[in-house]
Amino acid sequence: MAKSIINILFILLFQVAHGQNKHWIYFTNKGEIDTSIQVISERTIQNRIRQNLPLIQLTDYPLNQEYLDSLKYYHVKVVSQSRWLNAVSATIDSEMLEPLSTLDFVQEVQPLTSTIYLTTSSSVKVSQLGFALEQINGQVLIEQGLNGAGVSVGIIDGGFLKADQHKSLERFFEQNLVKGYRDYITPQSEPYSGVEALDDAHGTQVWQMLGGFNSSKDIQFGLATHAYYYLARTDHGKDERRREEDFWIAAMEWMDSCGVQVINSSLGYTKGFDNPKENYLPQQMDGKSTAITRAAQIAASQKGIFMVISAGNDGNDKDWLVLSAPADAKDVLSVGATRFKYWDKASYSSIGPEFLPYLKPNISCFSSKGTSFSAPIMTGLVACLLQQDSSFSNQQIIELIEKAGHLYPYGNNYLGYGVPDARKILQLMSGENLFPDEPKTLYPKGKKVTLKFPDYPYDYAILFHKKDKINVVAQEIITSDQNKMKIIRPQNVNYTSVASKDEVLEIIWKQ
């Protein structure tokens, strides 16, 4: 540590007052750890056994105290700690950045250049919420008695205002299914408090979509009606501060310590901070640049937690378009939104970046008010699948859901593999083979092709025109004219997926 001591003396002698900024400081290794302290539970152990993961990991122990003590000499004010990232978020004088970066125990100093936002800001009408379950054929799960019973679900969101008074959520309080609640914004506040105008009821609405059931109106909104729930409020609707990323990561680590199996989050990081220089860039949605994405990836790949993340609502923003962090993490289930009638991409739904080496979003389903409310539909679905058979790994469940999508095997960066069918998922889980040896493919010679009845017996189709196998140039609705559909190849398009609700075929245009 001689190098560290020299730097400390230098700073003490020559420090001058300067502005402070928020950064993540990543440490090189764990060093000596106190193995007498493990932040895990019996449920966590069982969750890792199911995923064939190591029962005890380095990230189950606190950060190295010597590292934390050393930071004090640099006038670093630690805001929060993350065991998983082996890092702290902190406010740092700008002139300290270079000497901090040279310390032998510091791997990286990364500025926090983002803001967090709710992936919708609109209230949801009751009449709109049942359609998503209808679209994914959720009735099949209900008839099988699948309701998420025994599965622990976490919701990280912006607030749960009056959730304890909500008619559709009353079952969870009456049957003691709420197992944990933390408010990271105002810890001293009463649970389920807040202000309606600041969107503090967003988490309540998300929860309703995940497992809500209104007995008086006999309407079921979500599938996980009998799951255990852990709730975390990490976002404030009044202002957007960098600390909310810290809270999100802290909430996820807390939920892991409680043995939570599935986490839903309808929060995302993109741009919009008061200082434009602090915004993220679209190219940083690369699965590795943001701390929140790194943490979500650790949860999904190392901790055995099934992460369901809304893709975001920037599909109409020409300066952004792509999904938000942490939906860019490789092993999370990223969820986009479709329209109800045509199953095409809702205009607002964010798309997957072209530069990612994997497909995002993974899947989509109906929501008229934002991907905030398509993600919890999928979370409820996952809880039911874990109840049905907990021997499936998280990656296997993702593959099952993708294979049950109406676009499979021709996924794209608009909808992923499309809308999953719950009946198909159960069939796949039981070992049925639902797919032909060769998927339907056409190789037209010219710039147009005609699909005729009865070979293609549908009144309309959604065309996804793509420049390559994944990346969509445009989507188009085409209707049948005298029992035939004429499809014309647009410029710079090499592939076109022709999709109905029941079938998809791929047109590969010859060069």
NUFI-244183 format. One line per 5 residues: number of its first residue (from 1); for each residue x, y, z of C-alpha. Coordinates in steps of 0.02 Angstrom, whole numbers, plus 50000, padded with zeros to 5 digits. Example, Ala and Ser with C-alpha at 12.3 -4.5 7.8 and 13.67 -1.06 7.14 Angstrom:
# NUFI-244183
1> 50615,49775,50390 | 50684,49947,50357
This chain:
# NUFI-244183
1> 50000,50000,50000 | 50154,50116,49987 | 50087,50193,49828 | 49923,50233,49915 | 50013,50319,50061
6> 50115,50430,49944 | 49958,50483,49852 | 49868,50519,50016 | 50009,50634,50074 | 50005,50724,49907
11> 49820,50756,49920 | 49828,50816,50099 | 49962,50943,50053 | 49889,51009,49891 | 49701,50990,49903
16> 49597,51141,49851 | 49410,51164,49853 | 49324,51102,49696 | 49154,51043,49636 | 49098,50867,49674
21> 49020,50740,49557 | 48943,50569,49578 | 49045,50415,49526 | 49053,50228,49548 | 49218,50165,49617
26> 49250,49983,49572 | 49377,49887,49677 | 49501,49764,49604 | 49464,49616,49717 | 49389,49570,49883
31> 49553,49565,49977 | 49529,49497,50152 | 49345,49473,50192 | 49253,49437,50352 | 49187,49262,50316
36> 49084,49266,50476 | 48959,49380,50389 | 48850,49313,50249 | 48702,49412,50184 | 48596,49266,50124
41> 48445,49166,50180 | 48389,48985,50174 | 48274,49030,50028 | 48424,49103,49938 | 48519,48940,49961
46> 48372,48841,49891 | 48359,48960,49744 | 48543,48933,49702 | 48527,48745,49720 | 48386,48750,49591
51> 48498,48848,49472 | 48652,48738,49503 | 48747,48891,49563 | 48879,48902,49701 | 48793,48913,49870
56> 48915,49043,49939 | 48995,49177,49831 | 49115,49319,49863 | 48973,49442,49836 | 48885,49370,49988
61> 49009,49460,50100 | 49031,49646,50144 | 49156,49755,50053 | 49336,49764,50111 | 49338,49884,50258
66> 49519,49934,50227 | 49469,49997,50054 | 49324,50095,50126 | 49434,50174,50260 | 49565,50223,50130
71> 49437,50321,50031 | 49411,50440,50176 | 49583,50513,50147 | 49526,50565,49975 | 49376,50660,50042
76> 49264,50533,49957 | 49088,50534,50025 | 49018,50360,50002 | 48832,50362,49959 | 48799,50176,49945
81> 48888,50009,49938 | 48862,49863,49819 | 48932,49693,49867 | 48888,49622,49697 | 48981,49755,49599
86> 49122,49761,49728 | 49099,49948,49718 | 49033,50105,49802 | 48944,50255,49731 | 49015,50416,49798
91> 49031,50603,49775 | 49210,50648,49729 | 49304,50811,49704 | 49349,50815,49520 | 49533,50843,49558
96> 49536,50679,49655 | 49485,50572,49508 | 49659,50546,49437 | 49746,50498,49602 | 49599,50385,49646
101> 49617,50295,49482 | 49800,50255,49519 | 49765,50164,49682 | 49813,49981,49679 | 49643,49927,49746
106> 49539,50033,49625 | 49495,49950,49461 | 49389,50087,49384 | 49310,50255,49424 | 49154,50280,49321
111> 49048,50438,49320 | 48861,50419,49341 | 48794,50501,49185 | 48612,50457,49184 | 48441,50481,49256
116> 48307,50356,49299 | 48128,50362,49238 | 47968,50265,49253 | 47934,50178,49089 | 47760,50253,49089
121> 47683,50403,49171 | 47502,50372,49128 | 47370,50299,49242 | 47291,50135,49191 | 47106,50108,49169
126> 47033,49948,49236 | 46950,49909,49070 | 47119,49899,48984 | 47206,49779,49099 | 47126,49612,49059
131> 47174,49610,48876 | 47356,49561,48900 | 47309,49399,48989 | 47188,49360,48849 | 47324,49391,48720
136> 47448,49270,48798 | 47313,49138,48828 | 47332,49156,49015 | 47169,49066,49047 | 47262,48902,49017
141> 47371,48933,49169 | 47222,48984,49275 | 47130,48824,49229 | 47283,48723,49280 | 47278,48803,49451
146> 47440,48897,49423 | 47443,49060,49519 | 47623,49083,49581 | 47589,49003,49750 | 47750,48977,49848
151> 47854,49085,49730 | 47935,49244,49799 | 47922,49396,49686 | 48007,49565,49705 | 47947,49729,49631
156> 48068,49875,49618 | 47971,50030,49570 | 47928,50210,49602 | 47800,50193,49741 | 47656,50089,49807
161> 47534,50227,49855 | 47377,50157,49937 | 47420,49979,49885 | 47354,49919,50053 | 47185,49995,50009
166> 47178,49936,49828 | 47033,49819,49792 | 47133,49714,49670 | 47275,49687,49794 | 47177,49654,49953
171> 47211,49467,49946 | 47398,49496,49976 | 47367,49589,50138 | 47226,49478,50200 | 47330,49320,50175
176> 47495,49394,50236 | 47580,49373,50068 | 47680,49536,50081 | 47842,49478,50159 | 47949,49634,50145
181> 47935,49820,50109 | 48072,49951,50097 | 48062,50135,50051 | 48235,50193,49996 | 48175,50370,49954
186> 48094,50418,50120 | 48128,50275,50243 | 48040,50369,50383 | 47875,50377,50289 | 47727,50265,50323
191> 47717,50115,50205 | 47610,50140,50050 | 47611,50329,50067 | 47656,50461,49938 | 47579,50586,49819
196> 47469,50538,49671 | 47529,50686,49566 | 47709,50626,49581 | 47667,50455,49509 | 47692,50370,49676
201> 47555,50246,49630 | 47654,50176,49484 | 47714,50025,49582 | 47536,49992,49639 | 47479,49985,49458
206> 47623,49872,49410 | 47582,49756,49555 | 47403,49747,49495 | 47463,49692,49324 | 47574,49560,49404
211> 47448,49478,49519 | 47295,49585,49543 | 47120,49513,49555 | 46964,49616,49585 | 46840,49497,49665
216> 46694,49618,49662 | 46709,49643,49475 | 46776,49467,49443 | 46921,49534,49341 | 47094,49456,49346
221> 47233,49572,49292 | 47390,49470,49330 | 47436,49288,49348 | 47534,49282,49512 | 47384,49300,49627
226> 47453,49189,49766 | 47640,49231,49763 | 47742,49304,49906 | 47793,49486,49877 | 47940,49597,49922
231> 47919,49781,49877 | 48050,49917,49857 | 48022,50101,49818 | 48179,50170,49736 | 48118,50314,49627
236> 48047,50485,49666 | 47927,50563,49542 | 47967,50743,49589 | 48148,50748,49537 | 48274,50634,49456
241> 48432,50609,49556 | 48579,50495,49528 | 48557,50411,49696 | 48406,50317,49627 | 48523,50199,49534
246> 48607,50162,49700 | 48439,50125,49780 | 48390,50008,49638 | 48548,49905,49658 | 48532,49905,49847
251> 48351,49846,49833 | 48402,49703,49720 | 48538,49646,49839 | 48415,49655,49984 | 48291,49549,49887
256> 48427,49422,49851 | 48464,49410,50038 | 48279,49370,50063 | 48283,49232,49932 | 48174,49319,49804
261> 48160,49212,49647 | 48088,49336,49521 | 48110,49525,49512 | 48006,49644,49407 | 48066,49820,49370
266> 47982,49951,49263 | 48119,50080,49288 | 48253,50123,49161 | 48403,50236,49136 | 48423,50337,48976
271> 48429,50527,48969 | 48332,50676,49035 | 48446,50735,49174 | 48445,50921,49212 | 48623,50934,49149
276> 48625,50865,48970 | 48810,50822,48987 | 48762,50691,49115 | 48643,50596,49001 | 48682,50424,48935
281> 48707,50398,48749 | 48611,50265,48652 | 48773,50173,48613 | 48798,50147,48800 | 48649,50028,48803
286> 48775,49891,48763 | 48749,49771,48908 | 48901,49828,49007 | 48918,50017,49022 | 48798,50057,49163
291> 48812,50001,49343 | 48628,49953,49348 | 48651,49839,49197 | 48805,49759,49273 | 48708,49725,49433
296> 48557,49655,49340 | 48671,49539,49243 | 48750,49476,49405 | 48576,49443,49476 | 48524,49345,49322
301> 48683,49249,49285 | 48765,49225,49456 | 48627,49239,49587 | 48491,49137,49504 | 48363,49278,49510
306> 48245,49287,49361 | 48249,49470,49307 | 48104,49542,49207 | 48135,49719,49142 | 48024,49833,49038
311> 48109,49884,48876 | 48064,50068,48886 | 47953,50192,48796 | 48072,50285,48680 | 48016,50206,48517
316> 47951,50373,48455 | 48104,50472,48510 | 48210,50486,48353 | 48359,50540,48457 | 48352,50381,48561
321> 48238,50239,48498 | 48329,50098,48589 | 48288,50015,48753 | 48348,50079,48921 | 48467,50008,49050
326> 48456,49879,49127 | 48348,49801,48990 | 48509,49787,48888 | 48580,49655,49008 | 48606,49492,48915
331> 48521,49370,49033 | 48371,49471,49090 | 48201,49449,49008 | 48172,49615,48920 | 47990,49648,48876
336> 47921,49760,48739 | 47741,49807,48700 | 47621,49764,48559 | 47453,49826,48505 | 47306,49713,48545
341> 47224,49684,48377 | 47372,49665,48260 | 47513,49611,48375 | 47632,49733,48294 | 47750,49844,48394
346> 47667,49982,48492 | 47740,50142,48423 | 47812,50196,48590 | 47897,50029,48630 | 48087,50042,48626
351> 48186,49933,48506 | 48343,49831,48529 | 48507,49915,48479 | 48582,49851,48317 | 48754,49836,48395
356> 48705,49709,48528 | 48769,49533,48492 | 48607,49459,48561 | 48422,49490,48530 | 48328,49622,48630
361> 48191,49636,48680 | 48163,49451,48712 | 47975,49450,48705 | 47825,49569,48699 | 47641,49578,48743
366> 47499,49702,48744 | 47502,49864,48841 | 47417,50024,48789 | 47504,50130,48921 | 47687,50082,48918
371> 47804,49935,48936 | 47788,49960,49124 | 47630,49857,49110 | 47685,49726,48986 | 47834,49674,49094
376> 47731,49624,49248 | 47619,49514,49140 | 47775,49415,49096 | 47833,49415,49278 | 47669,49336,49331
381> 47690,49209,49192 | 47865,49165,49254 | 47801,49143,49433 | 47672,49018,49369 | 47804,48922,49273
386> 47916,48910,49426 | 47767,48846,49524 | 47732,48716,49388 | 47910,48650,49384 | 48051,48728,49483
391> 48180,48612,49406 | 48194,48722,49252 | 48336,48847,49256 | 48307,49031,49220 | 48387,49016,49049
396> 48278,48867,49007 | 48123,48965,49055 | 48176,49111,48946 | 48200,48991,48800 | 48028,48913,48831
401> 47945,49084,48829 | 48038,49136,48673 | 47995,48975,48581 | 47812,49003,48623 | 47818,49176,48543
406> 47715,49201,48386 | 47868,49257,48287 | 47980,49110,48333 | 48104,49069,48259 | 48112,49235,48167
411> 48137,49356,48311 | 48178,49539,48280 | 48233,49694,48374 | 48056,49764,48374 | 47964,49628,48470
416> 48094,49494,48506 | 48005,49329,48476 | 47836,49413,48492 | 47687,49367,48599 | 47705,49202,48694
421> 47562,49077,48707 | 47544,49001,48882 | 47474,48839,48810 | 47627,48817,48701 | 47741,48847,48850
426> 47659,48709,48950 | 47669,48592,48801 | 47853,48630,48780 | 47882,48601,48966 | 47805,48429,48949
431> 47924,48386,48806 | 47810,48408,48656 | 47889,48457,48491 | 47784,48598,48418 | 47893,48643,48271
436> 47918,48571,48098 | 48090,48511,48048 | 48105,48659,47931 | 48022,48827,47969 | 47923,48907,47828
441> 48037,49002,47711 | 48014,49080,47539 | 48149,49130,47414 | 48067,49241,47282 | 48165,49284,47127
446> 48096,49457,47100 | 48048,49605,47207 | 47874,49543,47251 | 47785,49386,47305 | 47601,49336,47314
451> 47531,49230,47454 | 47371,49140,47405 | 47230,49055,47500 | 47228,48917,47563 | 47418,48910,47581
456> 47406,49070,47684 | 47228,49075,47754 | 47232,49241,47847 | 47139,49404,47823 | 47291,49508,47864
461> 47473,49495,47913 | 47607,49601,47994 | 47763,49622,47889 | 47929,49654,47974 | 48046,49715,47838
466> 48226,49686,47894 | 48396,49735,47827 | 48467,49578,47906 | 48398,49431,48003 | 48357,49534,48158
471> 48354,49722,48130 | 48190,49794,48067 | 48182,49937,47943 | 47992,49954,47950 | 47835,49859,47999
476> 47681,49855,47888 | 47503,49790,47900 | 47443,49704,47742 | 47267,49639,47710 | 47202,49502,47597
481> 47130,49555,47429 | 47025,49420,47344 | 47109,49284,47447 | 47285,49338,47408 | 47418,49453,47479
486> 47544,49545,47373 | 47707,49584,47462 | 47830,49706,47383 | 48011,49713,47435 | 48060,49886,47500
491> 48229,49960,47462 | 48374,49900,47570 | 48272,49755,47637 | 48344,49579,47631 | 48221,49485,47743
496> 48035,49502,47776 | 47943,49409,47914 | 47759,49381,47874 | 47667,49356,48037 | 47491,49315,48089
501> 47442,49271,48267 | 47459,49086,48227 | 47599,49073,48099 | 47756,49157,48036 | 47853,49132,47875
506> 48015,49210,47819 | 48046,49287,47649 | 48230,49291,47602 | 48248,49409,47456 | 48381,49361,47331
511> 48516,49489,47300
